[in-house]
Every structure is written in structure tokens, then in C-alpha cells.
Amino acid sequence: MDPVIIVGAGPVGLALSLSLAAQGVPSVVLDEGDGTEEPRPARTVVLRPDMAALVERLGCATVRDEGVRWAGWRSLRRKQQMRRIELTGDSGLLGPLHLPQHALARGLRAAIAEQQLVQLVTGARLDTIEQDGGGVIAHTRGPGATWWRGSHLVGCDGARSTVRKLLGIRFPGRTAVERYAVAALRTELPWHGEALLHRQPPWRGGGEEITARPLPDGVWRIDWLLPPRGELVTPETLVSRVRDTLSGWCDDTTPLYELLDTGVHTLHHRLARRWRVDRVFLAGDAAHLLGAVGAQGVDEGLRDVDNLAWKLALAWHQGGSEVLLDSYQSERRTAVASRLRAADQSLPVLRGGGGLRTYLPGSARGHDSLLTDGHLGRGPLGAPPSYPHSPLAPQGDLEGRIAVGTADGAPVDDIRVTAPDGTTVRLRDRLGRGRLLVVLVAPGTAVWDRRHWQSAGVMPQLAAAVDGLPARAELLVTEAYPGAAAHSVLLVRPDGHLVAAFSGVRSEALHAAADAARGGAGQGGAGQGGSGQDGAKESGRPALVAKQERAEQDPAKPEGAGARRGSDRTADVN
């Protein structure tokens, strides 16, 4: 059976391979590098709580062992504290998780090492993509040039994506939207475990904005917003910034510190015109670049993974419709475009100038709210996306359809649910398995014996309705859900977005909603479409051929699954 080919072994590509494996889909990850991660403490990742849970669900232990969840958020302007937000379980708010990017990638690679369905190939540089009716063929340069055959191909190969260039997809946007001087250092600051945003600090040379975010073992990442004129950052000026900042925060006394890493971080805003060309997709930085005003590129790339993986898995196992596969671009590109638009509208207000200042007429607290939302993952700059206009949304008036505390297309709350085996888990723990979730709101079930309530009330009727759905589904029970009355039934996608909610058991309406969520009937398992002797032949439509350079080795292409090397030695896919 043909695997999914993933080009690029950064956090997004690695996470996609693990997410597909969790749903029974094999993949080949093509890594241009040597498989190692250079430790760069100043290059870090901020993950919102739902994406941190996704990565941990995939088996990445470093998010737990080497990440820090912010205990609070504090913002200052000059010498005045504008706000402080407690981010703990007691407050009902969960802070973002912060860790070095090399630690995240290392944890994902360690999880892949335990996987039988993922093959990680190092030193593989893509130079050719061809498509036909049955699959995708990719050629890589490197030690032993190789042809790879797959059901689909996903370009997770970064801002300079070879996949995007081979497909001829434009990547318009803005260059150098913001620039930051960055330092990672070990020291002790007055705000233990809390992230800090300091605007217009009162000391000389403080600049317009400084951000400090904690890492494990007393390490902090500090970012200084640089002026737009392109100020040169030398080692001497950066050390001077460090000392002035620490002295300003610590009552004019510079604490002891150990400088671990430095750099300059330049943020760009770009959005690929297309995210899908037949069986080839773009994800992560290959599809979008963002990061100004607290937005997080890796977090956004993991949302691409969460959205795409279950759709590819459904297409691989059962054959996904064009509606299902097209929905990846329509949902994710729209969400990222909205995020970029919000950031572009906010920047003139926050950085000075522009007619948009009328939205927040000189309000320092309004500016602070914008930045806080961006950094904490709230509002238009940072909130998890909703897909209210998704092509997978049920159409028409469905019997018994109701509104609950979560809007259709939005992420559901992470409530406690009872699983079929009787265990009580978080709803988020049941996501990412390629199944729809059907959640019954049944007060009192937590104190009943499972054997009794499984055969009582509406449960037998609902269980029969779930068994008859056109896609695999799991039946869960919860005590309560915000805005939902007793006996409400919620249909949830594998990525945690609400499809629809119903009052009671509405078998036909539930069936119609599930059919819409899978994009209608598929065309047969795509994972098997390219197998056999005719797998590489065209099927009545022209092949897309995109090349940089033809290999001088044996040009024979694979006729079945897996790969063929120039030396005629067959590579093991799994």
C-alpha cells in the first residue's frame, strides 16, 4: 500500500507523520538534513493549550519534560503595570506552553523511532514531483537517488518550500514586517514563571517593546522589538541591551546572568495562493508565514496538521471525496488569512501612524488588550480558529438541530467524558483517532454503574444510530456541556470541531450531519489506488510533472508501492 510522502522534517512534518500513524496510515518523511537537531535556546516555540495537548497525544515527551507552562501574564507600560492575568488551573485559564524548538523536534523524532508506520529518510532532497490518477511519484537526490511512490504528498518544507516552487504556486505577502533582537539567558527575574510584555520601558535604549518568556531551568527568552529602519545588531549592542534591561527590571542592580544564545528574528507575512494541487498539499511555513503581534508560526502549522491528517486518513482508508480534500484549503487558508488580516490591521495602531488609529483612539489599555490577546491565544489575533462556513458543514434544516454553548464549526470544550470501556477521560484525549465523536449529555451517569445506563433511556437507540453512521464514530457520555440540555447529542469531528448538536436522538439528522462531515461518499481507498503493476500509469487525466533536475542515475520509476533506487535496490517503506 502506498504511504503518504511528507517532505520536510521540522516539527510540522514530524507531527503529521505521527498523526497519520495514529490513524493507521503509513508515511515516508523526506529529510534534507542528517536527522539531528542543532540546540538553539533562542529559537523557541509557544504552543496554545490545545496544540500542546495534540503534540503530547502524539507521544512527544519533551513538551512535558522540557517545556514550561506560563503561570501568569504581566504587561507593563513605562513604569505602570497595565494588567496581570493568572494562568493556572484554579483561575480556569491555562497558559501557553513554551519550549525550545530543537527539544520539540527531538521529542517528535523519539516518538517516530517507536513507530512502525513512519519511515524517516535523511539526506533526501526533493527535485521532482509527478502525479497521475493513482498517486504521486517523487524523486530525491542524495546518496542513492530514489523514486518514491505515495498516495498523497504534503510539503512541510518551510518558507523556501521546494514543493511549492515545483507546483508553481505563488507566495505573496510582506517581507520584514517586524524584527527582534533575541537572547536566551539564565538569570533570576522578579516574575517567576510569568511571561512579561513591557512597552516603552523607561530606561535609555529600552526601545519600544520587550518581551520576556520563561523556559525550564531558570532560562528566559527575551525579545527586543527593533526599529523599522533596520538597525544593525552587534554583539556589543545586544549585551548592552541585556544589561540595561535586567538592571531596569531589578531595581537598577544587574543580576548575575549566563548568556546562552543570541540572534535576530525577522518576521514575514505571506500566504500561498493554493494549498492543494490534486494529491499534493502544503502545510506549515510552506503555506503561510506569520508571527507578528504574538502569533505563533509553529502553533499555526500544527493546526494544519490537525485539520489535514484525519482527512488524508479517511481518504487513504475509504477514499475521500473532492469536497473533503478541498475543505483543507478552504478551512485553513481562510483561518490563516483572517489571522494575517487582523495582524496587519493592528500593526499601524500598535506601532504608530495609520488611519486605523481611530479604532483605538490613543487607548494604551486597548493596545495592551490587543497584544495580550495575541500572546495568550485569544481574540482575532490568537484564538483557535472556527470553520462556520466549511464545505463540510451540514446544509438545510435538520430535524432537532439546536444551538449549544459552542458555535457550529468551533472547537468543543475539553469536558470530561465516559469512554466505551467505562473510563473517564478528557474529550481531547479521544481526538486524532480518525473517528467522529458522538457525545450524549446525560446528567447523573457519573454516579450510576455503567452497566445500567448503557441499556437505559435513549442509549440503545443512540448506540444503534452511531453504528449506522456512514463514517467510523465513537459514542461518549458526559454529565454536562455548556448551553446543552439533558439528552442533547453533539457530533464532533476528529479534530475537535463541532459539526452539529441535536435535541435527543435524531437518527436521520445525525446520519446526514456525519455524511456532510466526511464530505459525502468517497471513491475507494486512496492508499491502495497506486498498488500493483498499473499503479504508476495515468488514469484518463494528464499527469502533473514538476521538475528541477532529472537524475542521471537509472530513470526507472516505481510501479508499485515504496521506492526504487538507481542501484535497483528497493527501499523498505515501513
N, C-alpha and C positions, 0 to 999 in steps of 0.2 A: 504494500500500500504506500502511496506517495506521501511523504511528510510535507509539512508546511516549511518553506525556506524562509529563514529570518536573517536579514543582512544587517549586521551591527550587533556588537556585544557590550553595549552600555547597559545601564540599569533598565531601560525600556525594552530592549531586545531580549535581555535575560529574563525579565519578568514575564514577557509574552510567552517565551518557551515554557516556563513553569506553569503559567495559567492554562496553556493548551494541554500540557501533560496532565494537569489535574482533571481535565475533561476527556482524557483518553486519546489525545491527538499527538502523534509524533512530530518532531521538528528537527531541523538542522540549522544551527546557528553559525553563520559565517563571520569569523572574527579576523579583521585585518591584522590585529596585534598578535602578541605572543602569549596571551592568556593571563598576564599578570597586571596588577593594578598599582600604579605609582602612588605612594602615600602623599597626599597633598592636604594637610589640615585646613588650609584656607579655602579649599573647594568643598563646599558642604551642600547638603540637601535639606530642605524643610518640607515635611510631609504633613498634610492635614490628617486628622484622626482617621477618616475612612480609608485613605490611601496607605497610612501606616498599618492599619489592620489588614489591608489587602496583601501587602508585602510580607507581613508576619504569617498570614494564612498560607502563603506560597512556600514557607519553610525557611525564610531568611532570618537567622537567629541574631544577626548583628543589629537589627533595629531594636531589639530588646536589650542586648548586651552592651552595645556601643553607642546607643542613641540617648538623648536627653529630651524629656517632655517638659516644656516650659511650665514652671509653677505659677507664673504670672506675667503680665504685660504692663509696662510702665512707660508713659510718654511725658517728656518734659519739653518746655519751650522757654528758652533763655534760662532763668533760674526758677521758673514756676513749674510745679507738677500739674499736668493737664488732666491726667487720669491714671488710675491703677485698676487693673482687672485681675482678679484671682482666677487661676485656671487649674482647678483641682476637681476631684470627684464631688467634694462637698458643695462646691459652688454650682454644680450642674453643667459646667463648661469644661471641655477637655482641650488642653493646649496642643499646638502642633508639636511634632517630633523632629528633632534636629540631630543630624549625624554627618560625618564626613562621607563624601560620595564614594571614595575608594572602599570604605567599610561596607556601604550598601552593596556595591558591586561584588565585593569579596563574599559577602553573605549569600548573594544570589548564586554565585558560582559554586559555593559549597553545597547549596541545595540542589543544583543541577548535577553535581557529582553523585548524588544519591538517586538520580532519576534514570530509568531505563529508556524513557521515551524521548530524551533530548541528546543529540549529538552536537558537541561543541568543536568546531574546526578552526584552528588557529592558522595564521599566515595565509588566509584566503581572501584575495582581493577581487571583487566582482568586476567584470568587464563586459558581460553580455547578458541580455535577457531576451528570451523568446517565449511567445505564448501561442497556444493552439486551443482547440476545443476541449482538450482533455486535461490540460495542466500548464505548468510553467517549466521552462528549461533555463538554467543559469550557468554561466561559465565563470570560473575563478582562475586567476593567475596565482602563481606562487610555486612552492616546491611540489612538482607534480600537478600540472594543470588539470582541472577537473570539471566535468559537466555534471550538474545536479538537476534531478527531476523532482518536481513537487506539485502538490495540488494547488497551492497559492504561494505567493511571495510577499513578504512585508519588509519594507525598507525602514529600518530603525537606525540608520547610519549617519545621523547627525545633521548639522547645519549645512555641511558641504556634501549632502547625500548624492552618492553615485546613482542610486536607484532613481531618484527624482530627475537627475540630469539625463539618464538613459531614456526615461519616458518623455523627456522634453517638456516637463511641467514647469511653468513659471513660478517664481518665488518672490513676489513683490513685497515691499514694505519699507521701513525706515531703518537706517543704519545709525549706530551710536546714539540711541535715544537717551541713555544715561550712562555715566562712567563712575566707577567707585574704586578708590584705593582700599585694599583689603589686607588685614593682618590676622593671623591666628596666634594667640599668645596665652601662656599660662600665668595667671595672676589671681588676685582676690579683689573682687569688686563689691560695693555695698549692697548689691541686689542679688543675693544668692539664688541661682536657679531661675531668675526672671529675665525676660528679654526687655530691651530698652530701646526706645526711639527718642533721640534728643535733637530737637530742631532749634536752629540759631543759638548754639551754645555760646555763653558769654565771654569765653576766653579768646585771645587773639589767635587767628589761624584755625579756629574751630570749624570754619566753613558753614554751609547751610544746614547740613543734616548728618547725624552719626547714628548708626545702629549697632547695638551690641547684643549678641545671641550666645547663650551658654552651650558648651559641649561637655562631654564627660571629663573627669579628672581635672577639674579646675581650669579648663581651656575655654577661651572665648574667641568668637569670630567678631571682629569689629570692622564696619564698613563706613568710609567717609565719602559722601557724595562730592564729586569733583565738579568744578565749574564747566560750563559747556564749551569754553574756548579751547579745551584740550590741554590742560596744564600737565607739564612733564612731571612725573612722579619718580624721584630718585630715591635710593636707599636712605640718604641723609634726611630728605624731607619727610619720608614715611616714619622714620624713627622719631623725628621731631613731633609729628602728629601723635604718635603713640604716647610720648611723654607728656605732651600738653593735655591730651585727653584724660589720661589716668590721673594727672595732677588736678585737673578740673573736677573730676568726679570724686576725688578722695581728699577734699579739703586742702588743696594746694600742696599735698605731700604725694610724691610719686611712689607708688608701692613697688616692691620687687616684682619683676616680670621676666618671663623667658619667651623670647620671640621665636616662634616655631616655623612660620611660613608667611610669605607676603605675595602680593600680586595686584594687578589691575583688572577689574571686571567690567567689561563693556557689554551693555545690554542692547539688543536689536529687537525690533518688532517686524516680523514677517509672517506671511500666511500663504501656503501653497494654493494655487488655483484649483487643483484637483487632488483628492486624497485616494482615489481609486481609478485604475485603468484595467478593466476586466478582472483578471485574477491577481493583480498586483496592487498593494496598498502602501500608504505612507503613514508613519506614526512617530510621535515624539518630535525632536528637533528637525527631523527631515520634513515634517509637515507644518511646523509652526515654531516661531521664536518669540518669546515674551519674557518678562521679568521685571519690568518697571513697577514702581509703587507696590512692592511686596509680592507681586505674582511670582509663582514658582514653576520653572520650566519642567523639571523632572516630575513634580507632582501632576502637572497637566499631562505629561507624557504617559504616566501610569493610568490616568483616566482614559486615554486612548486604548491602552491595553485592556482595561476593564470592560470597555464598550465593544472592542473588536473580538476578543478571544472567544466569547460564547457564541458569537455569530459565525466565526470561522469553524468552531467545533460543531455547530449544528449543520453547517454546510458540508463539513467533512464526513459526518456520520450519516446524515439523512438527505443531504442535498438542499442547500439553501436557495431560496428564490432571489431574483434580482432585487426585489424590494428589501429583503433582509440585508443583503450585502451593501446596497446603496445607502441604507439607513446609517451606516457608519459615518460616511462623509456628511450626510445631511444633519445628523445629530452633533457630531463632534466639531465639525468645521464651523457650524453655526454658533456653538457654545464658545469656541476659542475666539471667533470673530467678535462676539459680544464682549468678551473679556478685553480684547485689544482695543475695541472702540471705547470702553469705559476708561481704560488707562490713558488713551490718547486724549480724551476729553478732560481728564483730571489733571494731566501734567501742566497745562498752561495755568490752571488755577493754583496748583501747589507750588510751581516753580516761578511764578510771577509772569504778568503780561497776559494778553489774550482777552478776547471779548467774553469768554466763558466765565470770567470772574464774577459776572452777575449771578451765577448760580450760588456762589458762596461769597457774598459781598464783604470781604475783609474779615471773615469769621475765622479766627485761629482755631476755635473748637471744631468748626466744620471741617477745616483742613485736617485736623488731628483725627477726626472720625473717619475720613477717607483713608488715611494711611493706616489707621488701626484695623479697619475692615480688610484692607489688602493683606496685611501681615498675618492676621488671625484667621483668614479664610472666611470672610463674611461679606455680604452685600455684593454688588455687581463686580467688584474687583477681585473677590476671592471665594465666594460661596460655591459649594458643589453645584454643578450645572443641573438644570432640569430640561426635559425634552418634551414640552407640551404639544409641539407641532410635529412630532415624529411621524414618519410614514408607517410606523408600527403601532400607532395609537388606534384603538377600536373606533370605527366610524358608525354613525347612525345612533338611534335611540335603542339602547339595550335595556331589556326588562330589569327593573330593580336596581339600576345603577344609581349610586349615591356619592355624595362628597364626604370626605373624611378630613382629618387634620393635615394630611399630606395631599398636595395637588397631584392630579394625574401627570405622570412623566417626571415627577420629582423623586429624589431619594427617600426611601422609607426610613422611619425612626428605627434605631437599633434596640428594639424591645426584647424582652425575654420571651422565649417560645419553648413549647414542649415538642421535641422531635418524635418521630415514629417509634424509636426504641425506648421512649419514656424519659430520656434525659432532658434536663432544662438547660438551654444554651442561649446565647445571643443570636438574634436573627442574622447578624453579619457573618456569624460562623457558618451559616448554611449557604452563603453566596459562592459564586465562582465554580459551581459544580456542573454547569450546563443544564440545570433544571429550572423550570418555573417553580415558584413557591406559592402555594395557596394557604393563606393564613385565616383561620377561623377565630373570631373574637368570642370567647366562651367564659364569662366570669365564673369563678368557683372551681374550675378544672384543676387548679394547683393543689387543692386540698382533697380532691377525690382520687381514688385509686384509678389508675389509667385503664384497667380492665373494664371498669364500669362506664366511664364517659365515652370510651371508644365505640360502644354499642348503644349509646343512649342519644336521645334527641335527634338532631339533624346530622350527626356524624356518619351514620351508614349511608345516607343519601349523598352527602358531600363526598365521601370516600369513593362512591361509585362514579360520581361526576368527574372526580380527579382522574380516576382510572381511564375514563373515556376521552380525556383531552387529546388533541392532535400532537402534543409535544410532551416529553417527559416532565413530570411535575411531582413535587413533594408536598404532602399535607402537614401543616404545622398548626398548633393551637396556642393561643395567648390569652391571658387574663383580661387585658385591656389594650386598646390602641387609641391615641388621641383623636377625638372627634368621631369615633366609631361606636355605634350602639351594640348591644349584645346581639350575637348571631350574624354580625357583619362578616363578609368574606372579602379578603383582599387578594388580588392577583399581582404577584411581584416578579419582575424579570430576573434573570440570573445575575445581573449586575446591580440589583437592589433598587431599581426604579419602579414606581407603582404603575401598573398597566390600568387597573380599574378596581373599583370597590362596589360591592353589591349588598343589598339588604336580604340576608338569608341565602338559601341555596337556589341559585338560578342556573340550572344545568346548561340550557341552551345559550344563555348570555355568556356564561363562563367559557363555554366552548368557543364561541365567536371571538371573545377577547383573547383567548390563548392562540387561536388561529391567526389573529391580527398581529400578535406579539412575535410570532415566528415568521411573519412576512408572507403568509399563505403557503401553499404546497410547494415543495422543492422539486428538484429534478433528478434525485438519486444521489447517493453519497459521492461527494467530490473527491474524497480521499481514495476512492477506488477507481475513479474515472480514468486515471492515467496508467493503470497497471496493464500488463500484458504486452504482446508484441506490437499492437497498434497504438500504444499509449502516446507515442510522440507524433502521430500523424494529425493532420488538420482535419477538422470536422465540419467542413462546409463553410468556414469563415476564414478570412485571411489571418495569418499569424502576424503578431506584432514583433518586429525584430529591432532591437535597440542595441547598438554595439559601440564600444570604444576601440577595441582592438581584437582581431581574431587570433586565437592561439596558434602558434606554429607547430605545436605538438599534434598528435593524431586527432583529426577533427571529428572522429566518431562521436555521435551523441547518444545518450541513453535512450533505450527503447522501453524500459520499464521503470520500476521504482528505483530510488537510490542514485548512484553516481558512477560514472566511468572515467577513469584516469587515462592520461595519454599513454601510460605503460600497459594498458589493458587490465590493470588491477582494479577490481571492484571495491569501492568503499562501502563499509557497513553503515547503513543509515541509522540504526538504533544502537 
